[in-house]
């Protein structure tokens, strides 16, 4: 008999898959209630109200799975849960339709001044000439981020006769064609779109994506929407460009700080706002509850689940054997993702040496999980990695090779985009750890961790010295440096590691050096 605790408000309709179980008891109460029952709990369901920290987990020794009825897991200590062998799941696509519809509703309301006009009528006024709007038909909608929500929004915009321009560095031309959208660069979207909406995850790369520099490239009279994550749009910069008349209006469902308080954007009549309602529909709330309830039931019945965001449950013996290669696989996938910015069509992993005796399919999924990290909003792990790749039209291959390239074991990962490819090779050495030994045509040897800088350059005297001088002038300490070249005076690379991330200004100065071909910051 399993005991399932529902700690936040979830309807019985959403819990139906669990209530129908004959070998489970469902309890609905807060974790702050008398705690004598906590040591009996096998599964925990929460929304955002309950904070699942390590202290709470310590009181639940039988807990096997935590289910978040929603997308975000900020209220769950996933690392602590993983250490304790507790699977954490969420409902990544339960609110896709509700958020897409809310974004479209906000866009239509913004263009037709509906909230402002509504308020004057409620005030017994009748000011038709003050609220002349703009049609959506024929306008160019710029979508930044073509995941599930961006895709659903594009379908609705096309039905209204809009032209869809998309910026998504990981979207291939082939998939864009199938979706009926025009794949563009960020600058192209900024320059040509009449309305721009953001639908990317909030990462170090996307924070402040729409900043003052980006706004300066937009056409006068552009409109902006953010129903994704606060912080993707620089709110101070947006307020400046609305204030000077360059941006005609904005519709915001999310803010950097929530509630937003005395936010300068709220002072403008042509800015409309809602209190983070993207997922707030009856259907979405039911969908996410039903989705995680089904997943919990599958897990308790010892069947596969598809939305785990940490390690799936595998036997201790199997995990101990693959553990040395597991983190290395994720690191290699992440390095690959940060070095090849384009959307890829194929990703293949070749195993050789002693690693071929292990469960390599698990390592392939770990490589994909590392590759997708920070590329998409959905949490990707070994459970849903192959499905995520399939949804994005990426072919995944796994091969066994007799050539270990002189090492006891070897993993080679190749990513192919439309016009380029990238290869990375790694090995695990006992008592020494993981090493990257080959990077896109160059033999090299470095530890895949921390803050790295991958530099491609021409092999000329003084290049390394000039790089070191710029870093030294800006008090940036180089922890390690590894170099590789193909021939004297030809192509060469260096990989540097730092104690802290390299700042944008230093990166820009390095990029101006003669003989520097390209720079890639890598964070692991």
C-alpha positions, -999 to 999 in steps of 0.1 A, spaced: 0 0 0 14 34 -11 6 66 7 4 97 -15 5 132 0 -11 161 -19 3 192 -2 -12 219 -23 -47 226 -37 -53 201 -66 -88 191 -77 -101 156 -73 -107 155 -110 -69 160 -116 -61 134 -90 -84 108 -105 -56 85 -118 -43 82 -82 -77 79 -66 -85 50 -88 -55 30 -75 -65 1 -53 -31 -1 -36 -27 36 -27 -41 60 -1 -43 97 -11 -40 123 17 -47 160 11 -31 183 38 -3 208 41 31 197 52 29 222 80 1 203 96 11 178 124 40 159 110 36 124 124 24 110 91 54 123 70 75 92 76 48 72 58 47 91 26 58 74 -7 48 101 -32 44 139 -28 24 162 -51 28 200 -49 22 232 -68 43 263 -61 32 270 -25 50 241 -8 87 244 -4 103 210 -7 138 215 9 162 191 24 148 195 59 114 184 47 130 155 27 147 143 59 113 139 75 101 117 46 125 86 46 101 65 24 96 92 -2 102 79 -37 89 106 -60 80 143 -60 56 156 -86 53 193 -94 19 201 -110 34 227 -133 66 235 -151 89 253 -127 106 234 -99 121 264 -81 104 254 -49 120 219 -50 156 211 -40 162 188 -69 198 182 -60 189 171 -25 162 148 -39 186 133 -64 211 126 -37 184 107 -17 174 87 -48 140 106 -51 127 111 -86 113 146 -94 88 150 -122 69 180 -136 43 188 -163 64 206 -190 36 209 -217 4 211 -196 2 249 -200 14 252 -236 -20 261 -251 -30 284 -222 2 304 -225 -1 306 -263 -37 318 -261 -29 343 -233 0 357 -254 -24 361 -284 -51 376 -263 -25 401 -249 -13 409 -284 -49 416 -297 -58 436 -266 -26 457 -270 -31 464 -307 -68 474 -302 -64 493 -269 -90 471 -253 -81 475 -216 -78 513 -219 -111 516 -237 -128 493 -213 -118 514 -184 -132 546 -199 -165 530 -206 -166 517 -170 -160 553 -160 -192 563 -180 -171 579 -208 -174 573 -246 -141 583 -263 -141 563 -296 -115 585 -313 -90 581 -285 -86 543 -291 -81 538 -328 -62 505 -330 -40 486 -354 -49 454 -373 -29 422 -370 -36 412 -406 -5 417 -428 18 426 -399 51 408 -393 52 390 -359 87 383 -347 89 352 -324 121 348 -304 122 311 -294 103 285 -313 96 259 -287 61 244 -279 46 278 -270 62 297 -299 50 270 -323 14 272 -311 15 310 -312 27 309 -348 -2 287 -358 -27 312 -344 -9 342 -359 -9 326 -394 -47 321 -391 -49 359 -387 -29 365 -418 3 376 -401 38 370 -415 59 350 -390 96 357 -387 114 335 -361 148 337 -344 158 305 -328 195 295 -332 186 259 -327 158 257 -353 168 242 -386 157 256 -420 140 223 -427 119 224 -396 111 261 -401 98 252 -435 75 225 -421 62 250 -396 56 276 -423 77 303 -407 107 323 -419 139 316 -401 159 348 -394 188 361 -375 180 381 -343 190 414 -361 166 406 -390 137 400 -366 145 432 -347 147 453 -380 116 440 -397 90 429 -371 60 450 -363 54 430 -331 80 410 -312 72 384 -286 97 364 -265 94 327 -257 129 315 -247 139 301 -214 156 325 -190 193 316 -191 226 335 -188 225 340 -226 189 351 -228 188 374 -197 185 409 -211 183 396 -247 161 426 -255 183 453 -242 190 489 -252 213 478 -280 186 454 -294 159 480 -290 179 505 -310 177 482 -340 139 479 -341 117 500 -363 99 529 -348 64 520 -337 72 484 -327 53 465 -300 67 440 -275 52 411 -256 66 390 -227 45 361 -215 76 339 -209 100 349 -181 108 382 -165 143 393 -173 144 384 -209 135 420 -217 155 447 -199 127 466 -183 146 498 -178 157 499 -214 121 491 -226 107 519 -204 132 543 -219 122 534 -255 85 536 -247 91 570 -231 109 584 -261 81 571 -284 102 546 -303 83 516 -289 45 520 -294 34 497 -266 40 465 -246 20 437 -231 36 420 -201 25 390 -181 58 385 -163 83 408 -146 119 406 -132 104 411 -97 69 398 -89 48 416 -79 65 444 -98 58 472 -74 67 507 -86 79 495 -120 84 524 -144 67 504 -172 33 505 -154 32 543 -156 26 542 -194 -10 541 -206 1 520 -237 16 492 -215 -9 466 -205 -1 440 -178 -15 409 -162 -3 391 -130 15 361 -144 -17 345 -158 -1 325 -187 -9 291 -171 -40 302 -152 -68 285 -170 -91 258 -156 -80 235 -184 -42 241 -178 -46 235 -141 -65 203 -147 -40 192 -174 -9 196 -153 -26 179 -123 -38 150 -144 -4 147 -162 16 144 -130 -10 121 -114 -6 97 -143 32 99 -141 32 91 -104 9 62 -109 32 48 -137 62 52 -114 45 34 -85 35 7 -109 72 4 -119 66 16 -154 86 42 -173 79 79 -168 86 106 -194 89 138 -175 115 132 -148 139 161 -144 166 142 -125 182 108 -127 157 80 -133 156 51 -109 182 25 -120 199 -2 -100 228 8 -78 251 -18 -94 245 -5 -130 249 31 -119 282 25 -101 296 10 -133 286 39 -156 290 67 -130 326 77 -141 313 83 -176 279 97 -168 289 132 -158 315 133 -186 288 125 -212 267 154 -200 298 177 -200 307 167 -236 271 173 -247 271 207 -231 305 217 -246 292 206 -280 260 227 -276 280 258 -266 304 254 -296 279 248 -324 253 275 -321 232 264 -351 203 240 -351 215 205 -356 201 177 -377 221 148 -364 239 138 -332 259 106 -330 279 90 -302 307 64 -309 319 42 -280 352 23 -280 373 5 -255 361 -7 -221 331 16 -221 314 -6 -248 309 -32 -220 285 -9 -202 249 4 -206 258 29 -234 222 39 -241 221 56 -208 252 76 -216 238 85 -250 208 100 -232 230 118 -207 249 133 -237 216 146 -251 206 160 -217 238 180 -216 234 191 -252 198 204 -246 206 222 -213 201 259 -217 188 254 -253 152 248 -244 129 257 -215 119 221 -208 141 202 -184 158 174 -203 173 143 -187 180 107 -195 142 99 -194 130 123 -220 162 130 -240 153 109 -270 117 122 -271 130 158 -270 154 151 -299 127 134 -319 103 164 -314 130 187 -327 138 166 -358 172 155 -346 185 120 -356 203 103 -328 229 76 -335 249 52 -314 279 32 -327 305 9 -314 341 12 -327 371 -11 -324 395 20 -324 399 35 -289 424 61 -303 451 49 -279 430 51 -248 415 24 -226 380 39 -233 368 66 -255 336 86 -263 333 105 -296 303 128 -301 296 144 -335 269 170 -342 259 179 -377 241 211 -387 231 221 -422 265 237 -431 289 225 -405 298 198 -380 316 196 -347 334 166 -331 345 162 -295 362 132 -280 367 123 -243 382 96 -221 380 87 -184 413 78 -167 412 60 -134 425 82 -105 428 111 -129 392 118 -140 375 129 -173 396 145 -200 387 160 -234 414 148 -258 401 160 -292 382 191 -302 370 195 -338 402 184 -355 427 192 -328 444 170 -303 442 186 -269 439 176 -232 418 195 -207 395 189 -178 358 196 -187 346 217 -158 342 253 -146 345 284 -168 363 278 -200 372 298 -231 377 280 -264 398 301 -289 404 292 -325 433 312 -339 461 313 -364 494 299 -352 515 331 -350 541 342 -326 527 364 -298 491 354 -301 491 337 -267 510 365 -251 485 391 -264 456 371 -250 474 368 -217 481 405 -215 444 415 -221 433 391 -194 460 403 -170 452 439 -176 416 431 -165 427 411 -134 414 378 -149 435 349 -136 441 320 -159 438 288 -140 449 265 -168 458 267 -205 459 240 -231 469 244 -268 467 224 -300 477 229 -336 476 210 -369 508 224 -384 533 253 -378 517 286 -388 484 270 -396 452 266 -376 454 264 -338 433 264 -307 437 271 -270 414 263 -241 417 284 -210 400 279 -177 392 307 -152 381 310 -116 351 330 -126 331 336 -158 348 358 -185 330 391 -188 316 405 -221 340 434 -222 371 412 -220 356 389 -246 351 418 -270 387 429 -266 400 394 -272 378 392 -303 395 423 -318 430 407 -317 446 399 -350 448 362 -358 418 354 -336 393 334 -356 365 327 -331 358 327 -294 334 305 -274 327 309 -237 319 275 -222 303 271 -187 301 237 -171 
